[in-house]
Amino acid sequence: MFSLTAAGDEDGVAVLAAAALAALESHTRAGEGAGLAVRQLATDARHRLSGGVEDSTLRLDGDVRGTEFVLALHDFGEPVSGPPEAVLALLDAGVVTSAEARIDGTSNVSEVRFALPRHNALVDALDMEVLTEDAERSDEPVTLRSITPDDAPALARALYRCYGWSYPNPTMYYPDRVAALLASGERIGEVAVTADGEIAAHWGAVFLTPTVVETGVTITDPRFRGRGLAKTLGENLLARLLDMGVTGRLREPVLTHSATQKIALSEGASIVGAFINMTHPIQQVGITDGVEPSRGSLSAAYGTLRPLSPATLSIPGPYEPMVRRVLAASGWPRELAPVKGHPLAPGSSILTTSFNSDNRSGLVDVAVAGADLIDELDAVLRQARRSGVEYLQVRLPANQRGLATLAAGLPELGFGYAALFPAFQPGDGGAGDVLVVQWIADLDIDPASWVFVNEDVERLILDIVEQIQEVGSRGSVRQRRAAQRAQLYAALED
């Protein structure tokens, strides 16, 4: 939509902030928030430019992406590792929907997003009802085809008929958001549609990387069950994914019943971990009684669509038992490298940090782990805590030599094992396997309502919970011991 370059000084910052305000004002009345956010981003960039940088200019790009207005500030200063504190405060206040900081190969990029009016337009459920399992079956004919952006409202209605407001991915209830994802190609899917355009069944996928998708939102209207629609749609989607060159798919089966876990395993996937307290509290119709008192947890299942090439993993010791269990169950051609002293590693890590206000969560993608990895992730975690983030996930390059040493201190920061994804990041430099670790704010986890497909899955997920509770409480244990020592020393002084 626009691109503006200005000097990295006080006047340049003022110009960029004014441009952001005017641009967003043309779409919504929240222009002041854009001006403030860009001022904070540009001020942070100015501080990182104060080191004899050859190019001290700043570039601001603004564009509409789907249902959001996106502002991206580019600078050539010291590497960025996360959005500035002031922007995270705007995120916590709901002024900004998401904030991200990354290095794109030529410059630092700090990005903020603002909701356009249609971003928050929910599906109209006033005249709809949630259908029960015993709903009268229908023999109405349906057409099977790929979903289009025009189907987004019908998909939201179908979701409501099946689950009420309980589906764990709230984005699916906002037709304009889903339509934008379908139009951009980020989301694809297969549907069974009635003559009047209503969706009887759906199976979809969203691209996580160019070669890996997350499949899900598998629904069948109770009136159309028993006709094999979901099975056929799943087969059609799989064939389409293979034609597109997809090599792997991630699923997130719920833990409140075992059906989706069983389906994932029956179709060749392996349970590779669990995301604890990952989602906002949900209510599952017919499963939970009312809204769950805490955030929701999901298992992680990963299936390869093409044979994997052999690769070597470098895994920190505390996470190794879980990884070995996953490899034993999956049969993937992976071996663990021995830990040998201090590895040769770059001085600086390369990572992308993003925070999302809807789910109060954060994601860190580490492309290269450097000698400063612990310092960088400690800084990101401190930011997350101050901005109200309740779940933080970090993806680490598991094939990087020496990662076992570089990331060995993560449990001391409160990070527990989450999952292992093979061939997740495509590229010429290696297999692109990813070790996922997680931090959660609330350690009060009650797995009493969880149901597991088998004992192996139960043992893996409960061990993950035990580890995350143990590493998450280390800081408070150390503080308590320090306080007790101080009390003892004070008594001895008397």
N, C-alpha and C positions, 0 to 999 in steps of 0.2 A: 504494500500500500504506500509506504514512504520509507526513505532512508535519508538520514541527516548526519553530517559530520561536523564536529565542533572541536575547538581546542580544549585540552584537558585542564582548564583553569576555571576560576569562579564564574566568569562570563559565559564560558562554554556550557557549564553545568546548568546555568539559568536558562540558556537557549533550549537545551535539550528537554529540560523539565517543562518549559512552556509549550514545546511542540507536542510532548506526550499528553499534556492536559487538553490541548486543542483537538488532538486526534481522537482521543477517547470521548470527548464531549460531543463529537459528531455522531457517536453511536449510542451513548448512554449519558446519564447525568453524573457519573462517577469520575469525571475528569480530574477532580482534585486529587483523588487517590493515585492516579497514574502520574501526575506531576510530582507528588511526594515520593512515590516509589522510585522514579527515575532520578530524582535528586539524590536519594540515598545511594542508589547504585553508582551514580557518577562520582559522588563524593568518595565512596569506597575505592573506585578505580583511580581517582586522583592520588590517594595515599599509596596505592601500589605502583603508580607511575613515577614516584619520587626516588628513582635510583639510577639516574643517567640513562633512561630509556630513550632510544633514538627517535621513536615515533610516539609522541604524547597525545595524539588525537584520539577522540572518542567517536564511535559511530552508533547511532540509534536506529534500529529497524522496527517498524510497526506494521502489523498485518492482522487481518481477521482470519482465524483458523477455526472453522466450525462455529461453535457457539461462544468462543472466547476471543478477546482481543489480546494479542501477544506483543509485548515490547521486549526487544533483545538489545542489550548494550554490549558493544565490542570494545575491548581495550588491549593494549600491548604491554601492560605492566607485569609485575610479579604474578606468578600463577595463582589463579583463584581456586579455592577448594570448597567454598560454600557461599550462599547468599549472605549479605551483611546482616548484622543483628537487627538494625532498624527495619529492614524489609521483612524479616521474620515476625516482627511485632505486628506489621500490617497483615501478614498471613494469619496470625493468631486472632486478629480482630475481624477477619473475614473480608477485609478490603481487597485482598489479593487471593485468588483461588489456588495458585501454586507458584512456587519460586524454585529456580534451578540455576546452578552455576557449573560451568564445564570449560574445557579447553578443546577447541575444534580443530587444532592442528596449526592454525595461523594466529589465533588470538584467544583471549579469554572471552567467554560469552556468559553474561548474567541475564536471565530471562524471567519475566514476571507475566502472569496471565490474569485477566479480568473477565468476569462473567458478563456477557451481553444479556439483554432481557430474556431472550428465548432460552438461555442456558438453564434457567430455573423454572421452565414451564413443564409441570408434571402432567402425566396422562390424566384425562378426565375420567374418573372412576365413579362418578355420581350415580349412573344408571346401571352399573355392573354389579355382579355378585360373585363371591368366591365359590367355585363349584367343588362339591365333595366327591370322594371316590365312588360313591354310589349314584352319581348323576346318570340319568338315562342315556344309554348309548345311542349314537347317531350313525346312520348309514349314508349320510350326505357325501357325495363324491368330492374329492379334493385333487388339486393339481400340485405336483411336486416340481419345484424349481429353485433357483438361487434367489436369495433375498435381495431386495433393492432398497434404496433410501426411502422410497414411498411407503414401504411396509413397516417403517419404524413405529408409527402409532398403533398399528394392529399387533405388533410384537409386544408392545407395552400392555395392551389390553389382554392379550393371551397370558402374559406373565401374571397379571393381576387375577385373572380367573383361576389360575393354578395355585398361586401362593399368597394372594392378598398383597399386603405391603411387606412381606417377610423375606423377599429374595435378598441374599447378602450383598449383591452388587447393585447399589441404588441407582447407578447411572442408567440402568435399563428401563427405569420408570420415566425417563426424560426423553421423549421421542426425538426432539431436535438434536440432542447430543448423539443419540444412536444413529440418526440419519447422517450427521456429519462424519462419523466414524466410517459408516458404510460408503459414503461418497468418496472419502479419501483413500479407501482400500485398507485402512488399518483393521477393520472388522469385515469378515465375510460370513456367510451362512447359507443353510439350505432350509427351505420351509415347505410345509404342506398347506395349501391355501384353498379356502372354499370359494364358491362362485361369487359371493358378495365381498371377497377380499379379506375375510377374517382368517387368522392363522390358527390352524388346528395343531401344528407341531413345528418345532424348530430345533436346529442344532447348529451352533455357531463357533467361530474361532476368531481370536484377536492376535495380531502379530506382535510378539515380544522382541524378536530380532528378525532380520530378513529370512532366516531359515528355521525359526522356532515359533510355534504358536501355542497359545493357551486355548484349549477347546472347552466348551461348556454352554451354559444357558440352554440346556437340553430339556425341553418341555413338551408335553403332550396334553392338550385339553382333555379332561376326564371323559368327555363325551365321545372322544375319538380313540380311546385306548383299546388295546387288544387287536389292532389292525397292523401292527408291525411298522408303523410310520417312523418312529424314532430310529429303529434299526436301519431302515432303508435310507433315511436322511443321513445317518452317520456314515454309511457306506459311500454315499454320494459325496459327502464332504471329504472323506479320506481320499477318495480318488482325485478329487480336485486339488487337495493339498499336495499329493504326490506329483501331479502335473505341474504344480507351481514350484517344485524343487524344495519343499519343506522337508527337513530331516528329523525333526523331533517335535513332540507336543507335550505340554505340561497340562496337568489337570489339578484341581484343588477340591477333592472330595470332602464333603462335610464330615464332621466327627459325631454328629448327633444320631446318625444311623449308618449302617454299613453298606447300603445298596450301591452307592456311587463308588465306594472303595472296591466292591466286588466287580463292578462293571469295568473299572480301570484295569484291574488285575487280569480279568478274563480276556481283555483285548491287548494283552502283551505289555502293559505298563508295569513299572515297579514303584512301590511306595518308597520315596527317597528322603522323606522327612516330614516336618510339620511346621506350620506358621502359627505361633502361639499368640493369642490376643491380637490378631492381625486386623480384624474388621471391627467396625462399630457394633454395639449390641444389636442383635436381631431377634425376631420372633419367627419361628417356622410353624406354619399352620399345620395342625395335626401332630406336631412333634413336641414343641415346647409350649408350656402353659404361660402365655404372656411373653413380654419382652425379656430376653435373658438379662440377668443383673450385671454381667460384665461383657467385655468385648469377645467376639467370636474367634474360634480357632479352626484351622483347616489342615487337612493332611495335604501332602504334596506327592503327586504321582507323575512319573516321567516315562514316556515311551519313545523309542527310536523308530523312525520310519525307514531308515536305511542303515546297513551295517556300519559299525564304528571301526575306525582304524585304531590300532593299539596306541596307547599313550601312557605317560608317567605323571603321577600326581605328587605334589608336595603339600602335605597336610600337617598342620600343627598338631602336636601330640594329644591335646584334650579332645579334638574332634575326630581323631583317627578311629576309635572304636565304632562310631556311627558309620563312618565312611566304609570301613571294612565290611560291616553288616550289609550296607546297601550294595556293595560290589558283589558280595557273595550271593545275594538274592537275585541280582540282575544278570550276572554272568558277563557284564561288559568287560572288554579287553583292557583293563586298567591295572597298573601296579603302582605301589607306593615307593617313592624314592627315600632312601635313608637320609636322616638329618646329619649334615656334616658342617660343623663349625659355623663361622660367619660367612654368609654367601656374598658374592659379588653382586651388588645391586645399585641402581641409580640412586643419587642422593634424594631426588624428589619423586613422590608418587604422582600419578596422573589419575584423576578421578572426577566423576560427575556426581553432584549432590542435588537432590530435589526433595522438596517438601510439599505435601498436599493437605489443604485445609479441610476438605470434605471428610477424610478418614483420619485426620490428625496423625499422619504417618510420614515417614521419610524413607528414601532409597539412595544408597550410595553404590555406584558402579565403579570399581577400581580396575582401570585398564592396565596400569603398571604399578606394582608395589615397590616403593622405594624405602630407603633407610629411615625415612620420616613417617612411615605408615602409621605407627602407633600414635605419634603426635597429631597427625592429620585427623585420624578417626576420633581421637579424644576431643579435638576441637569441634568436630561435627556433632559429636554426642552432647557436648556442653550446649551447643546451639540448639539442638533438638529439645533438650530438657527445658531450656529457658523459653522456647516458643510453644511449649505445651504438647509436643509430639508424644504420642503414647506407644508407637511402634516404629522401630528403625531397623531396616534390613540392609546388609552389606553383602555385595557380590564380589568375591575375590578370584583372581586368575589362578586357578588351581594347578595349571601346568607350569607356572613360572618357577624356575629353579630357585630354591631358597625360601619359598613362601612359608614353609614350615617354621623357619626361624624368624622371618620378618613379622609374621602374624601371631607368634607364640604368646604375646602379651594380651591378646584380645579378651580372653576370659577375665583378666584382671579389670578390664573396663566394663564387664558385665555382658559380654557377647557370648551367647551359647550357639550350639549347632542348630541349623535350620534345614538345609537340604544340599544335595549334590546334583548338578545338571551337567551331563556330558555334551560336548560339542554344542554348547549354548551360543558362543560368540564365534561367528565365522571369521576366517582370515587366513593369511598365508603363514603366520608365525607359529601355528600350533593347532592343537585340537580345540582350544577355546572352552575347556571345561571350567565350570564355575562352582566354587564352594560358597554356600550362602550361610551367613551367620546372622543372628538377630538379637536385638535388645528390646525389652519391654518395660514400661513404666510400672505396671501393676503386677507384682509377683504372686498375688493371691489367685492361684489357678485351681479350679475345682474340676477334675476330669470325671466326676461321678456320673454325669449324663452322657459321656462318650461311649460309643459302641464301635468295636473293632471287627474287621472281617476275619482276622485270625490272630493267634498268639504272637506270631513274629511281628506283625504290625503293631500290636498292642505294646510289646516290649520296647520296640524302637521309639514309639511316640512318647511313652511314659518316661523313658530314659532321657529324651529330649527335654521334657518338662522338668525332670529332676535336675538336669544340668543347668538349665536356664535359671531355675530358682536358686541353685547353689552359687553360680557365678554372679547373679544379680544381687545377692545379699552380702558379697564379700566386702564391699565398701562400708556398709553399716557395721559389719562385724569388726573390721579394723578400727573404725571410729569408736566403737564401744570399748574395745580393748585399750585403746589409747586413753580414753576417759578413765577407765579403771586404773591404769598405770599412774595417771596424773593424781588420782585420788590417793593411791598408795604412797606415792612420793610425798604428797602434801602431808600425810600422816607421819611419815618418817622424819620430816623436817621439824615437826613439833617435838 
